[in-house]
Amino acid sequence: MPALRTPLFDWHASHGARIVEFGGWEMPLLYAGIVEEHLAVRRGAGLFDVSHMGKLVLEGPGATALVNRLSTNDVPSAAGRARYTHLLDEAAHILDDVIFTALGLERYLCVCNAGPRPRVVAWIREHLGSVRLADRTPEFLCLALQGPRAAEVLGRLTPHDLGSVRPFRAAAIEMALPGHGVPPETEGRGPSPASLSPPGTVLVTRTGYTGEDGFELLPPSALAVPVWEALLAAGEDAGIVPVGLGARDTLRLEKGYLLSGTDFTGAETSLETNSEWLVKWDHDFIGREALRAQKDRGGYRRLMGLRLLERGIPRHGCRVLEAGREVGTVTSGTMSPSLKVGIALGYLEERVSSPRTRVEVDVRGEPRRTEVVKPPFL
């Protein structure tokens, strides 16, 4: 089956992006370089095309009860509120980590990962009842504008008070795009294309997956290039750059955020991924009994951070050792562009999973002294 492409694929290819297959999609890995793009996000702003993410709409009577039945976390019902959570199967294995956003009365947007999307859609359909599910993934983009100057950049394209869109909130904002007159509300906010005007509204959320401030914009696919190029033009003096999946991976790893298919693969639980903070035990959700039984038994491995104390770059699959005995496995690893040390996430036996425990990571046959840490790394 051929890989899918986002509406911005041609733009990426024509602007020098290195394209790779990811989650069934052809996606930009990098443009100028992973470290350069990573640091641009930490210092100013970066723009990601993450339109491969699944965009599922659940609506109708009973939708609020359903999403809470599907979710380990409590999902708010008030419009404009968002919540990060896990979806579990009956055995408490993580199907995916997702974000539910309440769009209105009994209406929710579920943003899921690209690879698990077919399985997530099929699983939700098994539990729908009278609730309607629509997979709107091809119809809308998902653009992530991230960095300490993200709000400043987006503010140049909208009169909306972005301060009112607090973390894990959503709003429909009016956006100005090339081709029309300049709205008076945006004048004087910095460099912008010669002609701008509001074509309508765009849903934005403020959740992020880089550890920096930022927004996700979900315009219709027909506006792919206009919105993308307007954001890049508006952020030119802020040092904005297009960013690929390579830097997205290093950014999220520095904050200890999980990557679907790498840090969990369908065989792990919320307890094993050290994500009990996402579990609200006082409500009924699919997988609750199995998860509770695991917690009562104890003795399960835990996903923890690993920070190398000497030179070396940990990679997926590296063994974690204690006195020469294997006690864990690295799931994600890199050389941190911000810290300039090797960092990783890995599953560890319970007895070596406490912060400050000293272990070793086998990097290409060479044991490297390592400290167990509780993420984030910065």
TILUMDO-31417 format. One record per residue (C-alpha): residue in one letter; x negated, y negated, z negated. Coordinates in steps of 0.1 Angstrom, whole numbers, padded with zeros to 4 digits, always signed. Layout:
AXYZ/...
//
This chain:
M+0000+0000+0000/P-0015-0034+0010/A-0024-0058-0017/L-0001-0087-0024/R-0010-0123-0020/T+0001-0155-0037/P+0014-0184-0016/L-0020-0201-0021/F-0041-0172-0007/D-0050-0191+0025/W-0060-0222+0006/H-0083-0201-0016/A-0099-0183+0013/S-0104-0215+0033/H-0121-0232+0003/G-0148-0206-0003/A-0132-0184-0030/R-0146-0149-0034/I-0115-0127-0031/V-0111-0095-0051/E-0082-0070-0057/F-0067-0074-0092/G-0035-0058-0104/G-0024-0050-0068/W-0031-0086-0057/E-0058-0103-0036/M-0070-0130-0060/P-0098-0155-0062/L-0126-0143-0085/L-0147-0175-0083/Y-0153-0206-0062/A-0186-0223-0073/G-0195-0199-0100/I-0181-0184-0132/V-0202-0203-0157/E-0196-0236-0139/E-0159-0231-0138/H-0158-0218-0174/L-0176-0250-0187/A-0154-0273-0166/V-0124-0259-0185/R-0140-0263-0219/R-0152-0298-0211/G-0125-0313-0189/A-0099-0294-0169/G-0095-0264-0146/L-0067-0252-0124/F-0059-0215-0121/D-0036-0198-0096/V-0020-0170-0117/S+0010-0166-0095/H+0004-0128-0096/M+0019-0128-0131/G+0054-0113-0132/K+0083-0137-0136/L+0114-0119-0148/V+0147-0136-0157/L+0171-0119-0181/E+0205-0134-0185/G+0241-0128-0195/P+0260-0119-0227/G+0237-0099-0250/A+0204-0112-0236/T+0192-0126-0269/A+0199-0093-0287/L+0183-0074-0258/V+0150-0094-0258/N+0147-0090-0295/R+0153-0053-0292/L+0125-0051-0266/S+0101-0073-0286/T+0079-0066-0316/N+0081-0104-0324/D+0112-0124-0331/V+0122-0143-0299/P+0138-0177-0305/S+0172-0184-0289/A+0168-0222-0287/A+0163-0234-0252/G+0127-0246-0246/R+0111-0223-0272/A+0086-0196-0262/R+0071-0166-0280/Y+0042-0142-0273/T+0049-0106-0281/H+0044-0069-0273/L+0067-0045-0255/L+0064-0010-0269/D+0076+0024-0257/E+0093+0048-0282/A+0059+0061-0292/A+0048+0026-0301/H+0023+0024-0272/I+0020-0011-0257/L+0036-0014-0223/D+0025-0050-0219/D+0019-0082-0238/V+0044-0109-0225/I+0057-0143-0232/F+0095-0148-0235/T+0108-0183-0229/A+0144-0193-0237/L+0157-0212-0207/G+0192-0217-0220/L+0221-0199-0237/E+0215-0161-0232/R+0189-0168-0205/Y+0152-0159-0208/L+0121-0159-0187/C+0097-0130-0193/V+0062-0136-0180/C+0044-0102-0178/N+0011-0090-0164/A+0007-0081-0127/G-0005-0045-0130/P+0022-0033-0155/R+0050-0053-0138/P+0067-0023-0119/R+0066-0003-0151/V+0079-0032-0172/V+0108-0039-0148/A+0118-0002-0147/W+0116+0000-0185/I+0137-0031-0191/R+0163-0018-0166/E+0167+0013-0187/H+0179-0009-0216/L+0198-0036-0199/G+0234-0028-0206/S+0255-0057-0194/V+0224-0081-0192/R+0212-0090-0157/L+0176-0088-0147/A+0161-0105-0117/D+0124-0102-0107/R+0116-0137-0094/T+0079-0132-0090/P+0076-0139-0052/E+0098-0170-0055/F+0078-0191-0079/L+0042-0199-0085/C+0024-0199-0119/L-0003-0225-0120/A-0023-0229-0152/L-0038-0263-0159/Q-0062-0259-0188/G-0087-0280-0207/P-0090-0309-0231/R-0079-0333-0204/A-0051-0312-0190/A-0023-0334-0205/E-0040-0365-0191/V-0041-0350-0156/L-0005-0338-0156/G+0006-0371-0171/R-0005-0388-0139/L+0021-0369-0119/T+0051-0372-0142/P+0070-0397-0163/H+0079-0370-0187/D+0066-0374-0223/L+0043-0344-0224/G+0037-0349-0261/S+0072-0337-0266/V+0062-0303-0250/R+0044-0289-0280/P+0026-0256-0280/F+0049-0227-0271/R+0075-0250-0258/A+0089-0254-0223/A+0106-0283-0204/A+0118-0291-0169/I+0097-0321-0158/E+0100-0344-0129/M+0069-0343-0107/A+0055-0366-0081/L+0039-0351-0050/P+0022-0365-0019/G+0043-0379+0009/H+0065-0406-0008/G+0063-0437-0028/V+0046-0441-0062/P+0070-0439-0092/P+0064-0469-0114/E+0060-0446-0145/T+0028-0432-0131/E+0011-0464-0120/G-0021-0472-0138/R-0026-0436-0152/G-0057-0430-0131/P-0066-0420-0095/S-0038-0404-0075/P-0029-0397-0039/A-0018-0428-0020/S+0018-0418-0020/L+0038-0399-0046/S+0074-0393-0055/P+0095-0369-0076/P+0109-0341-0054/G+0128-0326-0083/T+0119-0308-0114/V+0094-0281-0123/L+0095-0258-0153/V+0064-0262-0175/T+0053-0243-0206/R+0024-0250-0230/T+0011-0215-0240/G-0023-0211-0224/Y-0047-0182-0224/T-0081-0200-0225/G-0081-0214-0260/E-0079-0249-0246/D-0048-0272-0244/G-0029-0268-0212/F+0002-0261-0192/E+0017-0235-0170/L+0037-0249-0140/L+0062-0228-0122/P+0072-0246-0090/P+0090-0229-0061/S+0066-0211-0037/A+0074-0235-0009/L+0056-0262-0029/A+0024-0242-0034/V-0001-0264-0016/P+0015-0298-0024/V+0015-0291-0061/W-0019-0275-0062/E-0036-0303-0042/A-0017-0330-0062/L-0031-0316-0095/L-0066-0314-0081/A-0065-0350-0068/A-0050-0363-0100/G-0078-0347-0121/E-0107-0356-0099/D-0122-0381-0124/A-0116-0356-0152/G-0139-0331-0135/I-0111-0307-0126/V-0121-0277-0105/P-0102-0247-0091/V-0110-0217-0113/G-0110-0180-0105/L-0103-0149-0125/G-0139-0145-0135/A-0139-0176-0157/R-0104-0169-0169/D-0118-0136-0182/T-0148-0152-0200/L-0126-0180-0214/R-0100-0156-0229/L-0127-0133-0242/E-0144-0161-0262/K-0110-0166-0279/G-0105-0128-0285/Y-0074-0126-0263/L-0065-0092-0249/L-0066-0082-0212/S-0040-0058-0200/G-0054-0027-0185/T-0088-0032-0202/D-0082-0039-0239/F-0050-0019-0239/T-0041+0007-0213/G-0007+0021-0224/A-0022+0044-0250/E-0028+0019-0278/T-0005+0004-0304/S-0001-0031-0318/L-0019-0019-0350/E-0048-0005-0331/T-0052-0038-0311/N-0053-0057-0345/S-0021-0074-0335/E+0002-0068-0365/W+0008-0105-0366/L+0030-0100-0336/V+0051-0074-0354/K+0081-0086-0374/W+0090-0056-0394/D+0124-0069-0406/H+0141-0066-0372/D+0148-0035-0351/F+0127-0030-0320/I+0119-0001-0297/G+0089+0018-0311/R+0094+0005-0346/E+0097+0039-0363/A+0066+0053-0346/L+0046+0021-0354/R+0057+0022-0391/A+0047+0058-0394/Q+0012+0050-0380/K+0009+0021-0405/D+0019+0044-0434/R-0006+0071-0423/G-0035+0047-0418/G-0069+0058-0405/Y-0064+0044-0370/R-0091+0027-0350/R-0091-0011-0347/L-0100-0035-0319/M-0126-0059-0333/G-0150-0085-0320/L-0187-0076-0315/R-0214-0103-0314/L-0249-0092-0304/L-0277-0103-0326/E-0304-0099-0299/R-0305-0102-0261/G-0282-0081-0241/I-0248-0082-0223/P-0222-0057-0235/R-0199-0043-0208/H-0168-0022-0206/G-0175+0013-0217/C-0207+0006-0237/R-0209+0029-0268/V-0209+0014-0303/L-0233+0032-0326/E-0240+0035-0363/A-0273+0052-0372/G-0272+0068-0337/R-0236+0082-0340/E-0209+0069-0318/V-0183+0050-0338/G-0165+0030-0311/T-0163+0018-0275/V-0165-0016-0259/T-0134-0026-0239/S-0144-0061-0227/G-0178-0077-0228/T-0198-0106-0214/M-0225-0132-0220/S-0206-0161-0235/P-0211-0192-0214/S-0203-0214-0244/L-0224-0196-0271/K-0250-0180-0248/V-0249-0147-0267/G-0234-0114-0258/I-0199-0109-0271/A-0174-0081-0268/L-0141-0065-0279/G-0142-0029-0288/Y-0123-0001-0307/L-0140+0009-0339/E-0135+0036-0364/E-0118+0022-0395/R-0147+0024-0418/V-0169+0002-0396/S-0142-0023-0386/S-0147-0049-0413/P-0162-0082-0404/R-0200-0086-0410/T-0205-0048-0406/R-0238-0041-0387/V-0236-0017-0358/E-0254-0013-0325/V-0241-0015-0289/D-0258+0007-0264/V-0267-0016-0235/R-0281+0005-0206/G-0296+0030-0230/E-0310+0004-0254/P-0293+0000-0288/R-0288-0037-0295/R-0282-0050-0331/T-0246-0062-0334/E-0223-0077-0360/V-0186-0069-0362/V-0166-0102-0363/K-0130-0111-0364/P-0121-0130-0332/P-0121-0158-0320/F-0158-0161-0313/L-0155-0199-0311/
//
